[in-house]
Amino acid sequence: MNYLLLVYGVYLPVTVLLTVWVARTLFTNGRTFLVDIFHGNEPLADSVNKLLLTGFYLINIGYATLMLRSDLPVENYQQTVETLSVKLGTIILILGGMHFFNLYVFYKLRNRAKNEARDLEFVVNKQ
């Protein structure tokens, strides 16, 4: 039996499902931040959100595909599970890192938008 095919058969679907789940979560919940960042301009926020979703898919599925190759010997079920756990663990850590990176970017953009609004309000009130 070719145990490496078993690793591939589990790894690819699980990785794609995890990527889709995280991407959908970011897409759905990130919209609120983007609408706030773009001062209520919903069409712009939705457009940027879709572009972020596309980039997220491309980066993560591309990386997962690159990680498909295995140089470790896989000759029994134990090695199959170990190889699979390393591959899936790596992908989960990457997805988590991307998630926190996105949160950080949203946080910075939101703070910048709030500072700009505060500065604009100060100038308007001064006149």
DRENTORLO-467691 format. One record per residue: residue number from 1; residue in three letters; x, y, z of N, C-alpha, C, O in turn. Coordinates in nm, 3 decimals. Each point is the difference from the previous one (the first is absolute). Layout:
REM residues N
- NUM, ALA, X, Y, Z, X, Y, Z, X, Y, Z, X, Y, Z $
...
REM end
This chain:
REM residues 127
- 1, MET, 0.085, -0.119, 0.000, -0.085, 0.119, 0.000, 0.088, 0.124, 0.000, 0.103, 0.004, 0.068 $
- 2, ASN, -0.143, 0.094, -0.143, 0.074, 0.127, -0.003, -0.061, 0.094, 0.104, -0.103, 0.063, -0.023 $
- 3, TYR, 0.170, -0.056, 0.138, -0.050, 0.080, 0.112, 0.004, 0.150, -0.030, -0.078, 0.077, 0.056 $
- 4, LEU, 0.168, -0.036, -0.143, 0.009, 0.141, -0.035, -0.127, 0.048, -0.070, -0.041, 0.114, 0.018 $
- 5, LEU, -0.021, -0.199, -0.097, -0.127, 0.035, -0.063, -0.110, 0.020, 0.104, -0.088, 0.083, -0.018 $
- 6, LEU, 0.094, -0.159, 0.126, -0.095, 0.018, 0.110, 0.021, 0.137, 0.066, -0.097, 0.069, 0.033 $
- 7, VAL, 0.223, -0.032, -0.014, 0.031, 0.132, 0.056, -0.057, 0.108, -0.091, -0.066, 0.093, 0.048 $
- 8, TYR, 0.090, -0.103, -0.177, -0.050, 0.099, -0.095, -0.153, 0.005, 0.001, -0.060, 0.107, -0.003 $
- 9, GLY, -0.001, -0.225, 0.007, -0.146, -0.011, -0.004, -0.069, 0.063, 0.120, -0.114, 0.044, -0.012 $
- 10, VAL, 0.180, -0.041, 0.125, -0.056, 0.065, 0.118, 0.044, 0.146, 0.006, -0.081, 0.087, 0.031 $
- 11, TYR, 0.208, -0.062, -0.060, 0.057, 0.134, 0.014, -0.068, 0.105, -0.087, -0.037, 0.107, 0.048 $
- 12, LEU, 0.021, -0.137, -0.175, -0.057, 0.099, -0.092, -0.143, 0.042, 0.035, -0.027, 0.119, 0.011 $
- 13, PRO, -0.065, -0.214, 0.008, -0.136, 0.044, 0.034, -0.008, 0.073, 0.135, -0.071, 0.100, 0.011 $
- 14, VAL, 0.143, -0.147, 0.089, -0.004, 0.065, 0.131, 0.059, 0.141, -0.011, -0.055, 0.094, 0.058 $
- 15, THR, 0.163, -0.079, -0.129, 0.063, 0.131, -0.017, -0.093, 0.097, -0.073, -0.013, 0.116, 0.041 $
- 16, VAL, -0.050, -0.161, -0.146, -0.091, 0.087, -0.074, -0.120, 0.037, 0.087, -0.042, 0.115, 0.001 $
- 17, LEU, -0.013, -0.211, 0.072, -0.114, 0.030, 0.088, 0.038, 0.099, 0.110, -0.076, 0.092, 0.029 $
- 18, LEU, 0.192, -0.110, 0.032, 0.046, 0.094, 0.103, 0.019, 0.139, -0.058, -0.038, 0.100, 0.061 $
- 19, THR, 0.098, -0.093, -0.178, 0.024, 0.129, -0.065, -0.131, 0.070, -0.032, -0.014, 0.120, 0.024 $
- 20, VAL, -0.082, -0.194, -0.076, -0.130, 0.059, -0.033, -0.070, 0.047, 0.127, -0.059, 0.108, 0.001 $
- 21, TRP, 0.064, -0.187, 0.104, -0.065, 0.037, 0.126, 0.060, 0.128, 0.058, -0.074, 0.092, 0.038 $
- 22, VAL, 0.207, -0.085, -0.031, 0.065, 0.120, 0.055, -0.028, 0.121, -0.091, -0.029, 0.109, 0.049 $
- 23, ALA, 0.038, -0.128, -0.179, -0.024, 0.110, -0.093, -0.142, 0.053, 0.012, -0.021, 0.121, 0.001 $
- 24, ARG, -0.076, -0.210, 0.008, -0.139, 0.042, 0.014, -0.023, 0.074, 0.132, -0.073, 0.099, 0.004 $
- 25, THR, 0.137, -0.146, 0.102, -0.012, 0.067, 0.129, 0.058, 0.141, -0.008, -0.062, 0.096, 0.047 $
- 26, LEU, 0.179, -0.083, -0.106, 0.061, 0.133, -0.016, -0.086, 0.088, -0.090, -0.018, 0.119, 0.028 $
- 27, PHE, -0.033, -0.175, -0.136, -0.081, 0.076, -0.095, -0.126, 0.054, 0.066, -0.035, 0.117, -0.015 $
- 28, THR, -0.034, -0.203, 0.089, -0.125, 0.039, 0.063, 0.022, 0.102, 0.112, -0.069, 0.102, 0.005 $
- 29, ASN, 0.162, -0.129, 0.082, 0.020, 0.086, 0.117, 0.089, 0.121, -0.029, -0.005, 0.099, 0.072 $
- 30, GLY, 0.087, -0.106, -0.175, 0.087, 0.111, -0.035, -0.073, 0.115, -0.067, 0.050, 0.112, -0.003 $
- 31, ARG, -0.166, -0.140, -0.051, -0.076, 0.103, -0.070, -0.032, 0.119, 0.091, 0.010, 0.115, -0.042 $
- 32, THR, -0.046, -0.143, 0.166, -0.032, 0.106, 0.095, 0.116, 0.096, 0.018, -0.019, 0.121, 0.002 $
- 33, PHE, 0.139, -0.176, 0.012, 0.120, 0.083, 0.014, 0.023, 0.084, -0.125, 0.032, 0.119, 0.009 $
- 34, LEU, -0.048, -0.181, -0.124, 0.026, 0.071, -0.125, -0.100, 0.113, -0.022, 0.037, 0.107, -0.048 $
- 35, VAL, -0.164, -0.130, 0.080, -0.100, 0.106, -0.013, 0.038, 0.117, 0.091, -0.014, 0.116, -0.039 $
- 36, ASP, 0.060, -0.147, 0.159, 0.042, 0.105, 0.093, 0.124, 0.073, -0.053, 0.007, 0.123, 0.007 $
- 37, ILE, 0.088, -0.197, -0.058, 0.124, 0.059, -0.052, -0.029, 0.094, -0.117, 0.061, 0.106, -0.013 $
- 38, PHE, -0.156, -0.147, -0.072, -0.033, 0.080, -0.118, -0.119, 0.094, 0.026, -0.070, 0.038, -0.094 $
- 39, HIS, 0.048, -0.003, 0.218, -0.099, 0.100, 0.042, -0.139, -0.027, -0.057, -0.066, 0.091, -0.050 $
- 40, GLY, 0.022, -0.216, 0.059, -0.134, -0.036, -0.041, -0.017, -0.025, -0.149, -0.112, -0.026, -0.045 $
- 41, ASN, 0.218, 0.034, -0.031, -0.008, -0.025, -0.145, -0.006, -0.152, -0.022, 0.103, -0.064, -0.020 $
- 42, GLU, -0.224, 0.009, 0.024, -0.018, -0.145, -0.008, 0.045, -0.061, -0.131, 0.061, -0.107, 0.001 $
- 43, PRO, -0.089, 0.169, -0.116, 0.049, -0.061, -0.125, 0.153, -0.013, -0.003, 0.053, -0.101, -0.045 $
- 44, LEU, 0.017, 0.203, 0.093, 0.146, -0.007, 0.004, 0.046, -0.106, 0.099, 0.092, -0.076, -0.030 $
- 45, ALA, -0.154, 0.070, 0.146, 0.036, -0.099, 0.101, -0.024, -0.142, -0.053, 0.084, -0.088, 0.020 $
- 46, ASP, -0.196, 0.067, -0.086, -0.029, -0.133, -0.056, 0.099, -0.038, -0.109, 0.042, -0.115, -0.009 $
- 47, SER, -0.005, 0.212, -0.074, 0.097, -0.026, -0.107, 0.136, -0.039, 0.058, 0.061, -0.097, -0.044 $
- 48, VAL, -0.013, 0.173, 0.142, 0.128, -0.030, 0.063, -0.007, -0.135, 0.071, 0.096, -0.077, -0.003 $
- 49, ASN, -0.209, 0.048, 0.066, -0.017, -0.127, 0.070, 0.010, -0.118, -0.096, 0.061, -0.102, 0.032 $
- 50, LYS, -0.121, 0.115, -0.151, 0.008, -0.106, -0.100, 0.143, -0.017, -0.053, 0.044, -0.112, -0.024 $
- 51, LEU, 0.026, 0.223, 0.008, 0.139, -0.010, -0.045, 0.087, -0.067, 0.107, 0.087, -0.081, -0.033 $
- 52, LEU, -0.110, 0.114, 0.160, 0.073, -0.065, 0.109, -0.030, -0.149, 0.003, 0.090, -0.081, 0.023 $
- 53, LEU, -0.214, 0.044, -0.046, -0.039, -0.142, -0.002, 0.073, -0.074, -0.112, 0.051, -0.110, 0.021 $
- 54, THR, -0.047, 0.170, -0.137, 0.068, -0.063, -0.113, 0.149, -0.018, 0.029, 0.055, -0.107, -0.025 $
- 55, GLY, 0.008, 0.211, 0.078, 0.142, -0.011, 0.035, 0.026, -0.104, 0.106, 0.099, -0.073, -0.007 $
- 56, PHE, -0.188, 0.064, 0.105, 0.013, -0.100, 0.107, -0.004, -0.141, -0.059, 0.083, -0.084, 0.034 $
- 57, TYR, -0.180, 0.060, -0.123, -0.009, -0.131, -0.065, 0.126, -0.031, -0.080, 0.055, -0.110, 0.011 $
- 58, LEU, -0.010, 0.204, -0.089, 0.116, -0.024, -0.086, 0.125, -0.032, 0.083, 0.073, -0.094, -0.031 $
- 59, ILE, -0.050, 0.171, 0.134, 0.120, -0.021, 0.082, -0.007, -0.133, 0.073, 0.095, -0.077, -0.004 $
- 60, ASN, -0.206, 0.049, 0.069, -0.007, -0.119, 0.084, -0.012, -0.130, -0.080, 0.064, -0.099, 0.035 $
- 61, ILE, -0.142, 0.099, -0.139, -0.011, -0.122, -0.080, 0.129, -0.021, -0.079, 0.042, -0.114, -0.020 $
- 62, GLY, 0.019, 0.222, -0.025, 0.130, -0.013, -0.067, 0.106, -0.057, 0.093, 0.076, -0.089, -0.039 $
- 63, TYR, -0.071, 0.140, 0.162, 0.097, -0.052, 0.097, -0.029, -0.146, 0.034, 0.092, -0.082, 0.011 $
- 64, ALA, -0.219, 0.050, 0.006, -0.038, -0.138, 0.032, 0.042, -0.095, -0.113, 0.043, -0.112, 0.025 $
- 65, THR, -0.057, 0.159, -0.148, 0.041, -0.082, -0.113, 0.150, -0.021, -0.002, 0.048, -0.109, -0.030 $
- 66, LEU, 0.027, 0.215, 0.062, 0.146, -0.014, 0.008, 0.043, -0.096, 0.110, 0.100, -0.069, -0.012 $
- 67, MET, -0.177, 0.066, 0.121, 0.032, -0.087, 0.114, -0.039, -0.145, -0.025, 0.027, -0.087, 0.083 $
- 68, LEU, -0.090, 0.059, -0.195, -0.047, -0.135, -0.028, 0.115, -0.101, -0.004, -0.015, -0.112, 0.049 $
- 69, ARG, 0.125, 0.149, -0.106, 0.113, -0.091, -0.014, 0.055, -0.040, 0.136, 0.007, 0.081, 0.093 $
- 70, SER, 0.032, -0.206, -0.082, 0.055, -0.050, 0.126, 0.129, -0.076, -0.028, 0.004, -0.090, -0.084 $
- 71, ASP, 0.100, 0.128, 0.157, 0.128, -0.071, -0.011, 0.015, -0.107, 0.106, 0.095, -0.078, -0.002 $
- 72, LEU, -0.190, 0.075, 0.095, 0.005, -0.100, 0.107, -0.049, -0.134, -0.052, -0.092, -0.006, -0.081 $
- 73, PRO, 0.154, -0.102, 0.128, -0.050, -0.132, -0.042, -0.135, -0.028, 0.067, -0.017, 0.023, 0.119 $
- 74, VAL, -0.076, -0.073, -0.198, -0.132, -0.034, 0.053, -0.027, -0.145, -0.039, -0.045, -0.029, -0.111 $
- 75, GLU, 0.075, -0.060, 0.206, -0.007, -0.143, -0.031, -0.099, -0.077, 0.087, -0.016, -0.121, -0.017 $
- 76, ASN, -0.051, 0.189, 0.110, -0.100, -0.066, 0.083, -0.100, 0.105, 0.049, 0.014, 0.119, -0.028 $
- 77, TYR, -0.115, -0.166, 0.102, -0.104, 0.092, 0.046, 0.052, 0.103, 0.100, -0.045, 0.114, 0.000 $
- 78, GLN, 0.139, -0.152, 0.083, 0.056, 0.094, 0.097, 0.068, 0.117, -0.072, -0.023, 0.116, 0.034 $
- 79, GLN, 0.105, -0.147, -0.132, 0.067, 0.105, -0.075, -0.100, 0.082, -0.082, 0.021, 0.119, -0.023 $
- 80, THR, -0.129, -0.182, -0.020, -0.106, 0.071, -0.071, -0.061, 0.106, 0.090, -0.015, 0.116, -0.040 $
- 81, VAL, -0.021, -0.154, 0.161, -0.061, 0.093, 0.095, 0.099, 0.109, 0.040, -0.038, 0.117, 0.012 $
- 82, GLU, 0.164, -0.153, 0.009, 0.101, 0.099, 0.038, 0.023, 0.101, -0.113, 0.007, 0.120, 0.026 $
- 83, THR, 0.004, -0.167, -0.147, 0.020, 0.090, -0.114, -0.121, 0.091, -0.018, 0.013, 0.120, -0.024 $
- 84, LEU, -0.130, -0.178, 0.036, -0.123, 0.077, -0.013, -0.011, 0.105, 0.110, -0.044, 0.112, -0.026 $
- 85, SER, 0.082, -0.148, 0.147, -0.009, 0.098, 0.110, 0.098, 0.116, -0.020, -0.034, 0.114, 0.032 $
- 86, VAL, 0.152, -0.141, -0.084, 0.096, 0.107, -0.027, -0.054, 0.093, -0.109, 0.006, 0.122, 0.013 $
- 87, LYS, -0.060, -0.181, -0.119, -0.052, 0.080, -0.110, -0.121, 0.083, 0.043, -0.006, 0.120, -0.027 $
- 88, LEU, -0.091, -0.184, 0.093, -0.120, 0.073, 0.043, 0.033, 0.101, 0.109, -0.055, 0.110, 0.002 $
- 89, GLY, 0.144, -0.145, 0.089, 0.040, 0.094, 0.105, 0.065, 0.124, -0.059, -0.025, 0.111, 0.046 $
- 90, THR, 0.107, -0.129, -0.147, 0.064, 0.114, -0.066, -0.105, 0.089, -0.065, 0.005, 0.122, 0.013 $
- 91, ILE, -0.099, -0.183, -0.082, -0.105, 0.078, -0.067, -0.086, 0.074, 0.103, -0.035, 0.116, -0.021 $
- 92, ILE, 0.001, -0.183, 0.130, -0.081, 0.065, 0.104, 0.075, 0.119, 0.060, -0.060, 0.104, 0.024 $
- 93, LEU, 0.189, -0.119, 0.000, 0.079, 0.112, 0.052, 0.007, 0.115, -0.100, -0.007, 0.116, 0.039 $
- 94, ILE, 0.022, -0.148, -0.166, 0.003, 0.103, -0.104, -0.134, 0.073, -0.006, -0.004, 0.122, -0.008 $
- 95, LEU, -0.106, -0.197, 0.012, -0.133, 0.062, -0.003, -0.020, 0.089, 0.123, -0.054, 0.110, -0.011 $
- 96, GLY, 0.098, -0.157, 0.127, -0.009, 0.081, 0.121, 0.082, 0.127, -0.011, -0.044, 0.107, 0.039 $
- 97, GLY, 0.164, -0.120, -0.093, 0.086, 0.116, -0.021, -0.062, 0.100, -0.096, 0.003, 0.121, 0.024 $
- 98, MET, -0.061, -0.171, -0.132, -0.067, 0.088, -0.096, -0.121, 0.068, 0.065, -0.026, 0.118, -0.026 $
- 99, HIS, -0.045, -0.191, 0.109, -0.116, 0.057, 0.070, 0.043, 0.116, 0.090, -0.060, 0.108, -0.005 $
- 100, PHE, 0.163, -0.129, 0.086, 0.045, 0.106, 0.088, 0.064, 0.115, -0.076, -0.010, 0.116, 0.042 $
- 101, PHE, 0.075, -0.145, -0.153, 0.054, 0.107, -0.085, -0.114, 0.086, -0.054, 0.010, 0.123, 0.000 $
- 102, ASN, -0.118, -0.187, -0.047, -0.115, 0.075, -0.050, -0.062, 0.085, 0.111, -0.037, 0.115, -0.023 $
- 103, LEU, 0.025, -0.171, 0.143, -0.054, 0.077, 0.112, 0.088, 0.121, 0.030, -0.051, 0.109, 0.028 $
- 104, TYR, 0.180, -0.128, -0.033, 0.094, 0.110, 0.025, -0.015, 0.109, -0.105, -0.003, 0.119, 0.032 $
- 105, VAL, -0.008, -0.159, -0.157, -0.017, 0.098, -0.109, -0.131, 0.076, 0.018, -0.004, 0.122, -0.015 $
- 106, PHE, -0.105, -0.194, 0.046, -0.128, 0.067, 0.024, 0.011, 0.097, 0.117, -0.051, 0.112, -0.007 $
- 107, TYR, 0.118, -0.153, 0.113, 0.017, 0.085, 0.118, 0.074, 0.129, -0.037, -0.042, 0.110, 0.036 $
- 108, LYS, 0.152, -0.124, -0.109, 0.079, 0.117, -0.040, -0.081, 0.092, -0.093, 0.002, 0.122, 0.017 $
- 109, LEU, -0.072, -0.181, -0.112, -0.081, 0.080, -0.093, -0.111, 0.072, 0.075, -0.030, 0.116, -0.029 $
- 110, ARG, -0.032, -0.184, 0.123, -0.109, 0.061, 0.077, 0.053, 0.116, 0.085, -0.064, 0.105, 0.007 $
- 111, ASN, 0.178, -0.124, 0.057, 0.059, 0.109, 0.080, 0.034, 0.119, -0.088, -0.023, 0.115, 0.038 $
- 112, ARG, 0.077, -0.142, -0.155, 0.034, 0.107, -0.093, -0.124, 0.076, -0.044, 0.000, 0.123, -0.007 $
- 113, ALA, -0.106, -0.196, -0.023, -0.125, 0.063, -0.042, -0.058, 0.084, 0.114, -0.051, 0.110, -0.024 $
- 114, LYS, 0.058, -0.161, 0.146, -0.050, 0.077, 0.114, 0.082, 0.127, 0.022, -0.057, 0.106, 0.028 $
- 115, ASN, 0.188, -0.115, -0.042, 0.087, 0.117, 0.016, -0.030, 0.105, -0.107, -0.004, 0.119, 0.029 $
- 116, GLU, -0.016, -0.164, -0.152, -0.033, 0.092, -0.108, -0.135, 0.067, 0.025, -0.016, 0.120, -0.024 $
- 117, ALA, -0.081, -0.196, 0.073, -0.132, 0.057, 0.030, 0.010, 0.100, 0.114, -0.064, 0.105, -0.003 $
- 118, ARG, 0.145, -0.136, 0.104, 0.018, 0.090, 0.113, 0.068, 0.129, -0.045, -0.040, 0.109, 0.041 $
- 119, ASP, 0.142, -0.121, -0.126, 0.069, 0.118, -0.052, -0.095, 0.085, -0.085, 0.002, 0.123, 0.010 $
- 120, LEU, -0.082, -0.186, -0.092, -0.096, 0.072, -0.083, -0.104, 0.070, 0.086, -0.036, 0.115, -0.026 $
- 121, GLU, -0.012, -0.183, 0.129, -0.097, 0.062, 0.091, 0.060, 0.120, 0.071, -0.067, 0.101, 0.020 $
- 122, PHE, 0.193, -0.112, 0.019, 0.068, 0.111, 0.066, 0.008, 0.121, -0.093, -0.026, 0.112, 0.043 $
- 123, VAL, 0.061, -0.135, -0.168, 0.012, 0.110, -0.098, -0.137, 0.061, -0.026, -0.011, 0.123, -0.008 $
- 124, VAL, -0.091, -0.204, -0.005, -0.135, 0.051, -0.027, -0.051, 0.079, 0.119, -0.060, 0.106, -0.019 $
- 125, ASN, 0.082, -0.153, 0.139, -0.048, 0.068, 0.119, 0.078, 0.131, 0.025, -0.053, 0.092, 0.062 $
- 126, LYS, 0.173, -0.083, -0.107, 0.084, 0.118, 0.021, -0.045, 0.116, -0.087, 0.021, 0.116, 0.035 $
- 127, GLN, -0.082, -0.147, -0.148, -0.041, 0.106, -0.096, -0.120, 0.071, 0.046, -0.048, 0.092, -0.068 $
REM end
